[in-house]
């Protein structure tokens, strides 16, 4: 293959990110599962968390060039935001112009200002214009006019071009005749539109190329976050949820570890944390642990569990997450092997 052919193939393989959440997904993959899980735990918006989760699962292979572009973009945007917050627009523009040139500085400031002062219907700015047009074509022209008035002008122009000629005329007239809208009414309309048309922003679930990345991240999430995401995936797409589970190691999978791995794990974890993690678990999990302990150590663990009394579910989840992280770290260090039962693993005599 020639250099030009290799370059062309590389360009064809590069991703086209159509939504900001896809860039966030690529960033999380680049940061690694430990850091990514910490960031995911701090996302309080459930819809945003679900969309990022889907984008991680659907992203597939991301080239080094794409990752570098995403990292550069986040770096410059955060830099611009810090400058803006520290000294205002003039200060930020001066420093950014010195670093990136006037054109890029203006573009960065425009994007950062949009992040700080988000316009209504911002969530539609990354949607496909033809999809928007097809979806809105049968809606009330006044509603469509209101939405287009707040979208990016370039996007609004594209949406208009996909509308039937008679609808184009009516909507254009309504935009021109529009008077200021009450902020409370506007906020209510925005919420309705976001719920009704959120499907436009969701990728197809059939591409599972990034399931491994998602499973790896969830392995490091706290049990609460993992449980919420997996329950949501179960509802939205059972096939994808099962694929993620097949690649994940969760606390209940301790029963799949061999005795040597259990014994190595017991040297790694604190007895009190283990007692907390075992509260309320199935008897088979407890027995797996107990049979790999000396009689004295086993009795001490049982005493610790009884001494704890009733405990909060969150504390149990945190203890279980810590133990799963220890298992993953031991595996990464090559000290234990995590295996899953499958037809290929069965012994045939």
Protein Blocks (a to p, Z undefined) as FASTA:
>chain_A
ZZklmmmmmmmmpccdfbfklmmmmmmmmnopklmmmmmmmmmblklmmmmmmmmmmnop
adfklmmmmmmmmmmmmmmmmmmmmnojmlmmmmmmmmnojklmmmmmmmmmmmmmcceh
klmmmpcfklmmmmmmmmcfklmmmmmmmmcfklmmmmmmmpcfklmmmmmmmmmmpccd
dfklmmmmmmmmmmmmmmmmpccfklmklmmmmmmmmmmpcfklmmmmmmmmmmmommlm
mmmmmmpccfklmmmpcfklmmmmmmmpcfklmmmmmgopafklmmmmmmmccfklmmmm
mmmmmmnmpadfklmmmmmmmmmmmmmmmmmnopaccddddfklpccZZ
